Amino acid sequence: MLTMQAVCAALAGALAELTSPASAITLLAAASVAVTPALAPALREPAPDRTGPGSRRTK
């Protein structure tokens, strides 16, 4: 994740050189809004199985 933050920072700098800084920020914000929901399901951990062996019962 740290590597991708560096890549995006470099991309932001390159876009700011080619366009205005405001346009670069807007483009990257739009890309972030598009990518975040696409990746969110894969990042969620499944709920733990509470009925399997080794599960604890509370009274």
N, CA, C and O atoms as CSV, one atom per row, in Angstrom:
chain,resi,resn,atom,element,x,y,z
A,1,MET,N,N,0.821,-1.176,0.000
A,1,MET,CA,C,0.000,0.000,0.000
A,1,MET,C,C,0.873,1.252,0.000
A,1,MET,O,O,0.544,2.247,-0.646
A,2,LEU,N,N,1.969,1.197,0.715
A,2,LEU,CA,C,2.871,2.338,0.749
A,2,LEU,C,C,3.444,2.629,-0.640
A,2,LEU,O,O,3.612,3.787,-1.023
A,3,THR,N,N,3.736,1.578,-1.375
A,3,THR,CA,C,4.262,1.751,-2.730
A,3,THR,C,C,3.248,2.435,-3.631
A,3,THR,O,O,3.598,3.316,-4.416
A,4,MET,N,N,1.990,2.028,-3.515
A,4,MET,CA,C,0.960,2.638,-4.350
A,4,MET,C,C,0.716,4.099,-3.975
A,4,MET,O,O,0.351,4.905,-4.831
A,5,GLN,N,N,0.915,4.445,-2.702
A,5,GLN,CA,C,0.802,5.848,-2.313
A,5,GLN,C,C,1.890,6.667,-2.997
A,5,GLN,O,O,1.644,7.790,-3.437
A,6,ALA,N,N,3.086,6.105,-3.084
A,6,ALA,CA,C,4.185,6.797,-3.767
A,6,ALA,C,C,3.915,6.909,-5.259
A,6,ALA,O,O,4.193,7.942,-5.869
A,7,VAL,N,N,3.376,5.852,-5.844
A,7,VAL,CA,C,3.046,5.878,-7.276
A,7,VAL,C,C,1.999,6.947,-7.556
A,7,VAL,O,O,2.112,7.697,-8.525
A,8,CYS,N,N,0.978,7.015,-6.703
A,8,CYS,CA,C,-0.068,8.016,-6.899
A,8,CYS,C,C,0.457,9.433,-6.682
A,8,CYS,O,O,0.021,10.364,-7.360
A,9,ALA,N,N,1.376,9.605,-5.758
A,9,ALA,CA,C,1.979,10.923,-5.560
A,9,ALA,C,C,2.775,11.336,-6.796
A,9,ALA,O,O,2.728,12.495,-7.209
A,10,ALA,N,N,3.501,10.394,-7.383
A,10,ALA,CA,C,4.237,10.694,-8.611
A,10,ALA,C,C,3.276,10.994,-9.757
A,10,ALA,O,O,3.519,11.896,-10.559
A,11,LEU,N,N,2.188,10.236,-9.829
A,11,LEU,CA,C,1.182,10.478,-10.856
A,11,LEU,C,C,0.549,11.856,-10.681
A,11,LEU,O,O,0.305,12.563,-11.659
A,12,ALA,N,N,0.286,12.232,-9.436
A,12,ALA,CA,C,-0.288,13.550,-9.166
A,12,ALA,C,C,0.668,14.655,-9.609
A,12,ALA,O,O,0.246,15.650,-10.199
A,13,GLY,N,N,1.933,14.478,-9.326
A,13,GLY,CA,C,2.916,15.473,-9.754
A,13,GLY,C,C,3.009,15.581,-11.267
A,13,GLY,O,O,3.094,16.680,-11.814
A,14,ALA,N,N,2.993,14.431,-11.943
A,14,ALA,CA,C,3.054,14.435,-13.408
A,14,ALA,C,C,1.802,15.081,-14.002
A,14,ALA,O,O,1.887,15.867,-14.946
A,15,LEU,N,N,0.647,14.745,-13.444
A,15,LEU,CA,C,-0.587,15.366,-13.942
A,15,LEU,C,C,-0.599,16.867,-13.694
A,15,LEU,O,O,-1.083,17.631,-14.529
A,16,ALA,N,N,-0.070,17.291,-12.558
A,16,ALA,CA,C,-0.021,18.719,-12.251
A,16,ALA,C,C,0.917,19.461,-13.187
A,16,ALA,O,O,0.709,20.638,-13.479
A,17,GLU,N,N,1.945,18.774,-13.656
A,17,GLU,CA,C,2.856,19.394,-14.634
A,17,GLU,C,C,2.181,19.537,-15.992
A,17,GLU,O,O,2.405,20.516,-16.704
A,18,LEU,N,N,1.352,18.554,-16.349
A,18,LEU,CA,C,0.704,18.564,-17.667
A,18,LEU,C,C,-0.564,19.411,-17.681
A,18,LEU,O,O,-0.914,19.994,-18.707
A,19,THR,N,N,-1.245,19.478,-16.552
A,19,THR,CA,C,-2.469,20.269,-16.437
A,19,THR,C,C,-2.278,21.236,-15.285
A,19,THR,O,O,-1.157,21.432,-14.816
A,20,SER,N,N,-3.340,21.828,-14.837
A,20,SER,CA,C,-3.236,22.682,-13.651
A,20,SER,C,C,-3.297,21.795,-12.407
A,20,SER,O,O,-3.833,20.688,-12.468
A,21,PRO,N,N,-2.761,22.262,-11.290
A,21,PRO,CA,C,-2.852,21.469,-10.055
A,21,PRO,C,C,-4.301,21.145,-9.658
A,21,PRO,O,O,-4.578,20.053,-9.163
A,22,ALA,N,N,-5.206,22.079,-9.871
A,22,ALA,CA,C,-6.612,21.827,-9.531
A,22,ALA,C,C,-7.186,20.692,-10.383
A,22,ALA,O,O,-7.935,19.854,-9.880
A,23,SER,N,N,-6.838,20.666,-11.655
A,23,SER,CA,C,-7.319,19.589,-12.532
A,23,SER,C,C,-6.736,18.250,-12.111
A,23,SER,O,O,-7.437,17.238,-12.118
A,24,ALA,N,N,-5.465,18.236,-11.745
A,24,ALA,CA,C,-4.822,16.992,-11.318
A,24,ALA,C,C,-5.484,16.458,-10.052
A,24,ALA,O,O,-5.734,15.258,-9.942
A,25,ILE,N,N,-5.768,17.338,-9.099
A,25,ILE,CA,C,-6.411,16.909,-7.857
A,25,ILE,C,C,-7.808,16.380,-8.150
A,25,ILE,O,O,-8.220,15.366,-7.586
A,26,THR,N,N,-8.535,17.055,-9.024
A,26,THR,CA,C,-9.884,16.621,-9.370
A,26,THR,C,C,-9.870,15.261,-10.051
A,26,THR,O,O,-10.687,14.399,-9.728
A,27,LEU,N,N,-8.955,15.060,-10.985
A,27,LEU,CA,C,-8.858,13.771,-11.684
A,27,LEU,C,C,-8.498,12.635,-10.726
A,27,LEU,O,O,-9.080,11.553,-10.799
A,28,LEU,N,N,-7.552,12.878,-9.838
A,28,LEU,CA,C,-7.165,11.827,-8.891
A,28,LEU,C,C,-8.245,11.571,-7.847
A,28,LEU,O,O,-8.407,10.438,-7.392
A,29,ALA,N,N,-8.975,12.594,-7.466
A,29,ALA,CA,C,-10.083,12.388,-6.527
A,29,ALA,C,C,-11.170,11.535,-7.177
A,29,ALA,O,O,-11.735,10.649,-6.536
A,30,ALA,N,N,-11.459,11.802,-8.444
A,30,ALA,CA,C,-12.454,11.002,-9.164
A,30,ALA,C,C,-11.989,9.555,-9.307
A,30,ALA,O,O,-12.787,8.628,-9.169
A,31,ALA,N,N,-10.716,9.365,-9.578
A,31,ALA,CA,C,-10.174,8.009,-9.692
A,31,ALA,C,C,-10.255,7.291,-8.348
A,31,ALA,O,O,-10.560,6.100,-8.296
A,32,SER,N,N,-9.986,8.007,-7.272
A,32,SER,CA,C,-10.065,7.408,-5.938
A,32,SER,C,C,-11.488,6.990,-5.600
A,32,SER,O,O,-11.711,5.916,-5.041
A,33,VAL,N,N,-12.445,7.838,-5.939
A,33,VAL,CA,C,-13.852,7.523,-5.683
A,33,VAL,C,C,-14.284,6.305,-6.502
A,33,VAL,O,O,-15.116,5.521,-6.046
A,34,ALA,N,N,-13.737,6.141,-7.686
A,34,ALA,CA,C,-14.093,4.991,-8.525
A,34,ALA,C,C,-13.427,3.702,-8.045
A,34,ALA,O,O,-14.041,2.636,-8.085
A,35,VAL,N,N,-12.185,3.792,-7.596
A,35,VAL,CA,C,-11.429,2.598,-7.214
A,35,VAL,C,C,-11.817,2.090,-5.827
A,35,VAL,O,O,-11.861,0.878,-5.611
A,36,THR,N,N,-12.097,2.980,-4.892
A,36,THR,CA,C,-12.393,2.564,-3.518
A,36,THR,C,C,-13.566,1.593,-3.424
A,36,THR,O,O,-13.420,0.551,-2.785
A,37,PRO,N,N,-14.719,1.875,-4.022
A,37,PRO,CA,C,-15.821,0.898,-3.938
A,37,PRO,C,C,-15.514,-0.402,-4.678
A,37,PRO,O,O,-16.033,-1.459,-4.319
A,38,ALA,N,N,-14.681,-0.326,-5.698
A,38,ALA,CA,C,-14.335,-1.537,-6.431
A,38,ALA,C,C,-13.460,-2.466,-5.596
A,38,ALA,O,O,-13.571,-3.688,-5.704
A,39,LEU,N,N,-12.592,-1.894,-4.764
A,39,LEU,CA,C,-11.677,-2.702,-3.954
A,39,LEU,C,C,-12.241,-3.074,-2.586
A,39,LEU,O,O,-11.783,-4.043,-1.980
A,40,ALA,N,N,-13.209,-2.337,-2.095
A,40,ALA,CA,C,-13.716,-2.543,-0.738
A,40,ALA,C,C,-14.195,-3.970,-0.471
A,40,ALA,O,O,-13.852,-4.515,0.578
A,41,PRO,N,N,-14.964,-4.604,-1.351
A,41,PRO,CA,C,-15.410,-5.971,-1.043
A,41,PRO,C,C,-14.258,-6.959,-0.864
A,41,PRO,O,O,-14.349,-7.870,-0.041
A,42,ALA,N,N,-13.208,-6.793,-1.604
A,42,ALA,CA,C,-12.073,-7.709,-1.495
A,42,ALA,C,C,-11.291,-7.497,-0.204
A,42,ALA,O,O,-10.583,-8.399,0.244
A,43,LEU,N,N,-11.407,-6.323,0.394
A,43,LEU,CA,C,-10.654,-6.018,1.608
A,43,LEU,C,C,-11.390,-6.398,2.880
A,43,LEU,O,O,-10.801,-6.420,3.960
A,44,ARG,N,N,-12.665,-6.695,2.756
A,44,ARG,CA,C,-13.436,-7.080,3.943
A,44,ARG,C,C,-13.087,-8.497,4.355
A,44,ARG,O,O,-12.951,-9.387,3.516
A,45,GLU,N,N,-12.945,-8.693,5.646
A,45,GLU,CA,C,-12.679,-10.033,6.163
A,45,GLU,C,C,-14.001,-10.749,6.372
A,45,GLU,O,O,-14.976,-10.134,6.806
A,46,PRO,N,N,-14.048,-12.029,6.073
A,46,PRO,CA,C,-15.291,-12.759,6.325
A,46,PRO,C,C,-15.557,-12.858,7.824
A,46,PRO,O,O,-14.632,-12.843,8.636
A,47,ALA,N,N,-16.813,-12.956,8.168
A,47,ALA,CA,C,-17.186,-13.083,9.572
A,47,ALA,C,C,-16.659,-14.405,10.114
A,47,ALA,O,O,-16.700,-15.419,9.418
A,48,PRO,N,N,-16.166,-14.406,11.346
A,48,PRO,CA,C,-15.644,-15.657,11.911
A,48,PRO,C,C,-16.757,-16.686,12.088
A,48,PRO,O,O,-17.897,-16.343,12.400
A,49,ASP,N,N,-16.408,-17.936,11.885
A,49,ASP,CA,C,-17.351,-19.038,12.066
A,49,ASP,C,C,-17.427,-19.346,13.553
A,49,ASP,O,O,-16.453,-19.828,14.133
A,50,ARG,N,N,-18.544,-19.082,14.166
A,50,ARG,CA,C,-18.684,-19.264,15.612
A,50,ARG,C,C,-19.253,-20.620,15.977
A,50,ARG,O,O,-19.438,-20.914,17.158
A,51,THR,N,N,-19.533,-21.454,14.980
A,51,THR,CA,C,-20.122,-22.753,15.285
A,51,THR,C,C,-19.130,-23.884,15.123
A,51,THR,O,O,-19.447,-25.031,15.437
A,52,GLY,N,N,-17.942,-23.589,14.643
A,52,GLY,CA,C,-16.957,-24.630,14.381
A,52,GLY,C,C,-16.238,-25.083,15.628
A,52,GLY,O,O,-16.496,-24.582,16.723
A,53,PRO,N,N,-15.328,-26.038,15.462
A,53,PRO,CA,C,-14.557,-26.528,16.606
A,53,PRO,C,C,-13.717,-25.405,17.215
A,53,PRO,O,O,-13.188,-24.546,16.510
A,54,GLY,N,N,-13.615,-25.437,18.510
A,54,GLY,CA,C,-12.813,-24.425,19.200
A,54,GLY,C,C,-13.567,-23.161,19.497
A,54,GLY,O,O,-12.996,-22.230,20.065
A,55,SER,N,N,-14.843,-23.090,19.132
A,55,SER,CA,C,-15.593,-21.888,19.413
A,55,SER,C,C,-15.915,-21.818,20.900
A,55,SER,O,O,-16.143,-22.838,21.551
A,56,ARG,N,N,-15.929,-20.621,21.415
A,56,ARG,CA,C,-16.184,-20.426,22.844
A,56,ARG,C,C,-17.653,-20.114,23.061
A,56,ARG,O,O,-18.288,-19.413,22.272
A,57,ARG,N,N,-18.162,-20.643,24.125
A,57,ARG,CA,C,-19.545,-20.340,24.489
A,57,ARG,C,C,-19.512,-19.403,25.683
A,57,ARG,O,O,-18.741,-19.605,26.620
A,58,THR,N,N,-20.339,-18.395,25.644
A,58,THR,CA,C,-20.450,-17.491,26.786
A,58,THR,C,C,-21.812,-17.710,27.426
A,58,THR,O,O,-22.804,-17.974,26.745
A,59,LYS,N,N,-21.839,-17.595,28.735
A,59,LYS,CA,C,-23.098,-17.803,29.464
A,59,LYS,C,C,-23.841,-16.507,29.624
A,59,LYS,O,O,-24.922,-16.484,30.212
